[in-house]
Amino acid sequence: MPLVIVAIGVILLLLLMIRFKMNGFIALVLVALAVGLMQGMPLDKVIGSIKAGVGGTLGSLALIMGFGAMLGKMLADCGGAQRIATTLIAKFGKKHIQWAVVANRLYRRLRSVL
């Protein structure tokens, strides 16, 4: 029965986001609340579980997101972002800029591993 409730939750999440165009975070919280209640958890335990899950995830991502935002701002302020974009467009052309971004990311990932 728990898997059926989780499946209903996934369907409900997709319905809220696709059909009703609800914000993903709000839809996820509402579905988590609904699934917890359908599983028979008391409301205070459901809310505590949601807070612990979201808090744990955001706590570990906050530093990464913060430093990424700072690095992006510094890159934009010094003109590095413009230089990267200009170089990628020159090498790949405007039609293939998505492939340029993918190739750049793959190159950087492989370079850091090897």
Buried (B, 14 or more C-beta within 10 A) or exposed (E): EEEEBBEBBEEBBEEBBEEEEBEEEEBBBBBBBBBBBBBEBEEEEBBEBBEEEBEEEEEEEEEEEEEEEEEEEEBEEEEEBEEBEEEBBEEBEEEBBEEBBEBBEEEEEEEEEE
